[in-house]
Structure formats: structure tokens, C-alpha cells
Amino acid sequence: MTEFFTDVTNYMHSYYQMMVELFPKILLSLLILTLSWLMSYLIKNRLKHLLYRRIDDPLLARFILRTTKTLIYIIAALLILKVIGLGDTAAALWGTAGLGAFIIGFAFKDIFEHFLAGILLAFDRPFRVGDIVELDGNKGTVVALTIRTTHIKTFDGQDVYIPNGNIIKNALKNYTIDGFMRHEFVIGLDYGSDINRAIEIILQELNSIPEILKEEKAPAVVISDLTPSTLNLSVLFWLDTFDKTIDAGNVKIDAVAKVLDALDKAGFYLPSDVIEIKRKPEKINPNFAA
């Protein structure tokens, strides 16, 4: 019985000694964690104001902020491992885990690829937030660039997250990188129409819409197609995509409505396709003739 109590006492004493040795390490680890969080918060806020003043691309600014925050937490985690006595163990495992690193790297190669692609996109800046782009077969407005994906919202309201590696590998269309986007609609006129007069009326109506650009990006009308029933005119106009007050859809509706109304008042005929159906006369079989 005495031996049992002795063992229990020794166990409690060793446990107490372990807690006494571990308690300062736990406190120091919590302190490191708290300081890293506070440092991340302060650096993020200060860096945020600095970046947004000096960098005109919010995508790059956000990427730098996220990367900085991640690096701070990684350094904090390594310090905590060192404090609790796992620094040497982690280093030994790191040094002897060549095969494991290869296997993990192979398994997560797509994730690393998208991460590196995100870095390239952040610094290369082929698009900005708000640009209208076509990525991987999806056309829409850029919402955000993260470390792994690019978020775009399509014109029918879908949120699409495209892996950055796919963007690097495939063709990217940016319709608004220079702040201008061309819109188009087609008007079909009768072949007997005065085309020059029709073009004059169309341009007059387009120039009356304040949102449509003039001068170097002035509206234009070209003959685009000759169909069996109509002579088609393509009506082209440009909008400033940097002006967020302009709704391209509403401007196009307004332009089409004004052009159609003006042409109708001027006496132009807008024909539609006419399908003529001819019925072949039935042949009488002489064998059945009476």
C-alpha cells in the first residue's frame, strides 16, 4: 500500500514539475499568438491605407495584404513550435521528409500552381476589379482575385470562381481594360430604302444620347449583311466603362428605341422575313381515272 502511494506521489510530482516547466511556454505561446494577431491587424490597417493611396489596382493591394497576413501567422506558428520545444523536431522532420515532401507536393501540385498563378496575376495585372472579362469560357465582371481563384459575376447573376492556373494557361479577353467598350445592334431595311438618309438619322439619334461617346469614339453605322429580304445595318457605339453611373443595358435599350422610332417616323420600312409556301398540284394517276 505504501508503494502505491509512493508511485502516485511520484507521478503527481512529475506531473507538477512538467506543468511548472510547460506553463511559461504556454504563456509565451499565447503571448506570441496575441502579438502576431495584433501585429497583423496593425500592419494590415497601415499597409492598407498606404497601398490604396499608391496602387491604383485594388486586386494587387488585396493580394499583398493577404500574403502579408499569412506570412505573419506562419512566422508566429514557427516561433510557437520553437518555444514549446518542437523546433528541433520540426527541423529534423523537415530535413528527413524528402520523399514525403515529394508526395505531398505532387498531391497538391494544382493548389501550388494556382497559388503561383495568383501571384503572377496580382503583379501582371491583366484585369482590375470591375473589368468585363471572358475567362475560361465565362463572361462577366471581375469581383475579386484571391490566392487560389478569381471571382467573376456573370451577366445572368452567377458567381463563378475560376482557378488562377486556368487563367494563366488559357486566353483571356478583357473588354474594358482601356475604359471603353463597344456595343452593337442590327437594323434591317428594305432594299429600296435611302441608305445614306437612314445612316444620317441613326447617327443623329445616337449623338443625342449623352452617355454615348463622341469624337474619337464616335458612333458608326456600316452595311453588315445582305439577306434575301433586308439590307442589314450594324449600329456601333462606345461607352465609358470607368463611369459607374452608366448602365450599358439601359443605354442600348434607349438607343434601339430611339433609332426605330426615328426611322419609322421618317417613313422607312423595316421588313421581316416572308416565307412563301407553294402547294404542288396533285398528279392524277391514270390507272384510277374513270
Backbone torsions as a table, in degrees:
resi	resn	phi	psi	omega
1	MET	NA	-41.5	178.6
2	THR	-61.6	-39.6	179.5
3	GLU	-63.5	-37.8	179.5
4	PHE	-62.8	-47.8	179.8
5	PHE	-65.0	-33.6	177.9
6	THR	-64.7	-43.3	178.5
7	ASP	-63.0	-43.4	179.7
8	VAL	-63.0	-42.6	179.8
9	THR	-63.4	-43.7	178.6
10	ASN	-62.8	-40.2	179.7
11	TYR	-64.5	-45.9	179.6
12	MET	-63.2	-38.5	179.8
13	HIS	-65.9	-43.9	178.9
14	SER	-65.9	-37.9	178.1
15	TYR	-65.4	-41.2	178.5
16	TYR	-63.2	-44.2	179.0
17	GLN	-61.7	-40.7	179.4
18	MET	-63.8	-42.8	179.3
19	MET	-65.8	-38.6	178.3
20	VAL	-62.5	-40.7	179.2
21	GLU	-72.9	-34.8	-174.7
22	LEU	-82.7	-28.0	-174.6
23	PHE	-58.5	-47.3	177.4
24	PRO	-61.3	-35.3	179.0
25	LYS	-66.5	-39.4	178.0
26	ILE	-64.8	-44.5	178.3
27	LEU	-61.0	-43.2	-180.0
28	LEU	-65.6	-38.1	178.0
29	SER	-64.2	-43.3	177.2
30	LEU	-63.8	-37.1	177.8
31	LEU	-65.2	-43.6	177.8
32	ILE	-61.8	-42.9	179.7
33	LEU	-62.7	-44.0	179.7
34	THR	-65.2	-44.4	179.8
35	LEU	-64.9	-38.0	179.1
36	SER	-65.8	-39.9	177.5
37	TRP	-64.7	-43.8	179.6
38	LEU	-65.1	-41.6	178.7
39	MET	-64.1	-42.4	178.3
40	SER	-60.7	-42.2	-179.5
41	TYR	-65.1	-46.8	-178.0
42	LEU	-67.4	-45.9	-179.8
43	ILE	-63.8	-40.6	-179.7
44	LYS	-60.9	-45.0	-178.8
45	ASN	-67.2	-44.2	-179.1
46	ARG	-68.5	-43.1	-179.6
47	LEU	-67.3	-33.2	-179.9
48	LYS	-61.4	-48.3	179.5
49	HIS	-63.9	-40.2	-179.2
50	LEU	-65.7	-46.1	-177.2
51	LEU	-66.9	-42.6	-177.4
52	TYR	-70.6	-19.6	174.5
53	ARG	-81.6	-33.6	-172.3
54	ARG	-104.7	-16.8	-179.8
55	ILE	-116.7	123.3	-177.6
56	ASP	-83.3	-2.4	-179.0
57	ASP	-107.9	108.2	-179.4
58	PRO	-64.2	-25.1	178.2
59	LEU	-61.6	-48.1	-179.7
60	LEU	-65.8	-40.7	179.8
61	ALA	-61.4	-45.9	179.7
62	ARG	-64.1	-39.6	-179.2
63	PHE	-63.5	-43.8	179.1
64	ILE	-63.2	-40.7	179.5
65	LEU	-62.9	-46.0	-179.9
66	ARG	-63.9	-42.3	-179.3
67	THR	-64.4	-42.4	178.4
68	THR	-61.2	-44.9	179.6
69	LYS	-61.9	-42.6	179.7
70	THR	-63.8	-42.4	179.7
71	LEU	-63.1	-39.2	178.6
72	ILE	-61.7	-43.4	-179.5
73	TYR	-68.6	-35.0	177.5
74	ILE	-65.3	-44.3	178.0
75	ILE	-62.4	-41.1	178.7
76	ALA	-62.5	-41.7	179.6
77	ALA	-63.6	-40.6	178.4
78	LEU	-65.6	-38.9	178.0
79	LEU	-65.4	-40.4	178.8
80	ILE	-63.8	-42.1	176.8
81	LEU	-60.5	-38.7	178.9
82	LYS	-66.9	-40.6	-177.6
83	VAL	-65.3	-42.8	-176.7
84	ILE	-83.5	5.1	173.7
85	GLY	92.2	12.4	-179.8
86	LEU	-103.1	6.9	-179.0
87	GLY	-63.8	-47.3	179.7
88	ASP	-66.2	-39.4	178.7
89	THR	-62.9	-44.2	179.4
90	ALA	-63.5	-39.8	178.9
91	ALA	-65.2	-40.1	179.1
92	ALA	-65.1	-43.7	178.3
93	LEU	-63.0	-39.8	179.0
94	TRP	-63.3	-38.8	-178.0
95	GLY	-74.4	-27.3	-176.3
96	THR	-104.2	8.1	-175.1
97	ALA	-106.3	40.7	-179.7
98	GLY	-60.3	-47.7	180.0
99	LEU	-66.2	-41.7	179.3
100	GLY	-63.4	-40.4	178.7
101	ALA	-63.8	-38.5	178.3
102	PHE	-63.3	-44.3	-179.3
103	ILE	-64.5	-45.0	179.8
104	ILE	-64.7	-42.1	179.1
105	GLY	-62.3	-39.0	178.4
106	PHE	-67.8	-39.8	-178.3
107	ALA	-67.6	-34.4	-176.4
108	PHE	-108.0	24.1	-175.8
109	LYS	-62.7	-35.2	179.2
110	ASP	-65.6	-40.0	179.2
111	ILE	-64.1	-44.6	178.5
112	PHE	-64.3	-37.9	179.5
113	GLU	-62.7	-45.9	179.8
114	HIS	-66.7	-34.6	178.0
115	PHE	-63.7	-48.5	179.1
116	LEU	-64.6	-37.3	177.7
117	ALA	-63.8	-36.9	177.1
118	GLY	-62.1	-39.4	177.2
119	ILE	-63.6	-45.0	179.6
120	LEU	-62.2	-43.1	-179.8
121	LEU	-65.4	-37.6	-178.7
122	ALA	-63.8	-36.7	-177.6
123	PHE	-93.0	-30.0	178.5
124	ASP	-75.8	-34.3	175.2
125	ARG	54.1	61.0	175.6
126	PRO	-75.3	-10.1	176.5
127	PHE	-153.4	161.9	178.0
128	ARG	-122.1	168.1	173.6
129	VAL	-62.5	130.3	-178.8
130	GLY	97.8	-13.9	177.4
131	ASP	-68.5	147.2	174.0
132	ILE	-94.7	117.1	-174.0
133	VAL	-131.4	165.2	172.2
134	GLU	-123.7	111.0	-176.3
135	LEU	-122.2	125.2	173.3
136	ASP	53.3	37.4	179.1
137	GLY	83.8	1.9	-179.8
138	ASN	-112.5	126.8	-179.5
139	LYS	-109.5	129.9	-179.7
140	GLY	-179.4	-164.7	-177.4
141	THR	-101.5	133.3	179.2
142	VAL	-69.5	126.8	179.5
143	VAL	-102.2	-45.3	-176.7
144	ALA	-162.0	155.0	171.9
145	LEU	-118.9	119.8	176.5
146	THR	-106.9	-179.0	-178.9
147	ILE	-62.5	-32.9	-173.9
148	ARG	-109.4	-32.1	-173.5
149	THR	-133.7	163.3	170.2
150	THR	-113.8	129.6	-175.5
151	HIS	-101.3	121.2	173.9
152	ILE	-125.6	151.3	175.9
153	LYS	-111.7	119.5	-178.8
154	THR	-73.3	167.6	-175.8
155	PHE	-71.6	-14.8	174.4
156	ASP	-97.2	15.2	171.3
157	GLY	89.1	6.5	179.6
158	GLN	-83.6	140.0	174.8
159	ASP	-95.3	118.1	-176.8
160	VAL	-116.0	129.2	178.3
161	TYR	-111.2	109.6	-173.8
162	ILE	-103.3	126.0	177.1
163	PRO	-57.7	135.5	-175.7
164	ASN	-61.3	-31.3	178.4
165	GLY	-61.3	-35.7	178.4
166	ASN	-65.6	-35.3	-178.8
167	ILE	-69.4	-40.0	179.5
168	ILE	-64.6	-37.6	-174.4
169	LYS	-79.4	-28.4	-171.7
170	ASN	-110.6	167.6	179.3
171	ALA	-68.0	141.9	179.3
172	LEU	-120.1	127.4	175.6
173	LYS	-106.5	123.2	175.3
174	ASN	-115.5	111.5	-174.4
175	TYR	-83.5	-14.4	-170.6
176	THR	-132.4	22.0	-174.9
177	ILE	-64.4	-29.3	179.6
178	ASP	-97.2	5.1	177.8
179	GLY	89.6	5.1	-179.2
180	PHE	-127.4	143.2	175.1
181	MET	-140.7	132.0	-178.7
182	ARG	-91.7	138.9	176.4
183	HIS	-119.7	159.6	-172.1
184	GLU	-150.8	144.7	167.1
185	PHE	-146.7	162.5	-171.8
186	VAL	-116.7	135.7	175.2
187	ILE	-117.4	129.4	178.0
188	GLY	-103.1	122.4	-179.0
189	LEU	-112.2	159.3	176.3
190	ASP	-69.0	149.9	-177.3
191	TYR	-64.8	-22.1	178.8
192	GLY	-86.7	5.7	-175.7
193	SER	-75.5	154.0	173.1
194	ASP	-81.4	97.4	-172.9
195	ILE	-63.7	-43.2	-179.2
196	ASN	-61.1	-40.9	178.2
197	ARG	-66.2	-39.9	179.3
198	ALA	-63.1	-43.7	179.1
199	ILE	-62.7	-40.2	178.6
200	GLU	-60.8	-43.5	179.7
201	ILE	-65.3	-44.1	-178.7
202	ILE	-61.3	-45.9	-179.6
203	LEU	-64.9	-36.8	178.4
204	GLN	-62.3	-42.2	179.7
205	GLU	-68.6	-41.1	179.5
206	LEU	-64.3	-40.2	-179.3
207	ASN	-70.2	-14.0	178.1
208	SER	-83.3	-9.3	179.9
209	ILE	-92.4	116.3	-172.6
210	PRO	-63.9	-29.7	-177.2
211	GLU	-71.4	-24.3	-178.7
212	ILE	-76.9	131.5	-176.2
213	LEU	-70.0	151.7	-179.9
214	LYS	-119.6	-165.0	176.6
215	GLU	54.8	-115.3	-174.5
216	GLU	-65.1	-31.6	179.0
217	LYS	-106.1	40.7	-176.5
218	ALA	-67.7	152.7	177.4
219	PRO	-61.4	157.2	179.6
220	ALA	-144.7	154.0	176.9
221	VAL	-132.1	127.9	-179.8
222	VAL	-131.5	150.8	174.0
223	ILE	-77.0	117.6	-172.2
224	SER	-105.8	-23.5	-175.5
225	ASP	-162.5	150.1	174.3
226	LEU	-118.5	107.9	-179.4
227	THR	-101.9	169.4	179.7
228	PRO	-58.4	-28.0	-175.3
229	SER	-116.7	-16.8	-176.5
230	THR	-139.3	156.2	169.2
231	LEU	-105.4	113.6	-171.3
232	ASN	-90.0	132.5	175.0
233	LEU	-110.1	126.5	174.4
234	SER	-90.8	122.7	-178.9
235	VAL	-99.9	120.1	-174.3
236	LEU	-117.9	135.5	175.0
237	PHE	-149.6	157.9	-175.9
238	TRP	-114.7	147.6	175.5
239	LEU	-126.4	152.0	177.4
240	ASP	-86.4	110.4	-177.4
241	THR	-78.1	-14.0	176.7
242	PHE	-75.6	-19.5	177.9
243	ASP	-85.1	101.2	-174.9
244	LYS	-73.4	-7.1	178.0
245	THR	-82.2	-10.9	-177.6
246	ILE	-89.6	126.5	174.4
247	ASP	-101.2	106.9	-174.5
248	ALA	-59.1	-38.6	-179.6
249	GLY	-62.7	-44.6	-180.0
250	ASN	-67.8	-36.9	178.3
251	VAL	-63.9	-41.9	179.8
252	LYS	-65.7	-41.3	177.4
253	ILE	-60.6	-44.3	179.6
254	ASP	-62.6	-42.4	-179.1
255	ALA	-64.4	-46.8	-179.8
256	VAL	-62.0	-44.4	-178.2
257	ALA	-62.8	-44.3	-179.0
258	LYS	-66.4	-41.4	-179.8
259	VAL	-65.2	-46.7	179.6
260	LEU	-62.0	-42.8	-179.5
261	ASP	-64.9	-42.7	-179.2
262	ALA	-66.4	-41.6	178.9
263	LEU	-66.2	-38.2	179.0
264	ASP	-65.3	-42.8	179.4
265	LYS	-67.2	-29.0	179.4
266	ALA	-81.7	-0.5	175.9
267	GLY	88.5	14.9	178.6
268	PHE	-79.8	140.7	179.9
269	TYR	-98.5	127.1	178.6
270	LEU	-107.1	90.9	-174.5
271	PRO	-73.0	162.0	173.3
272	SER	-119.1	164.4	179.2
273	ASP	-64.3	132.2	178.4
274	VAL	-113.8	126.2	179.0
275	ILE	-104.8	120.6	179.6
276	GLU	-98.7	124.5	-179.4
277	ILE	-108.3	121.7	178.2
278	LYS	-110.8	132.9	178.7
279	ARG	-98.0	122.9	-179.2
280	LYS	-73.6	136.1	179.3
281	PRO	-65.6	140.1	-179.4
282	GLU	-71.9	134.6	177.3
283	LYS	-85.8	136.5	-179.5
284	ILE	-88.4	125.6	177.8
285	ASN	-75.5	117.3	-177.4
286	PRO	-62.1	-21.8	-179.3
287	ASN	-69.5	-22.8	-178.8
288	PHE	-103.7	-0.9	-179.6
289	ALA	-72.7	138.2	-178.0
290	ALA	-83.5	NA	NA
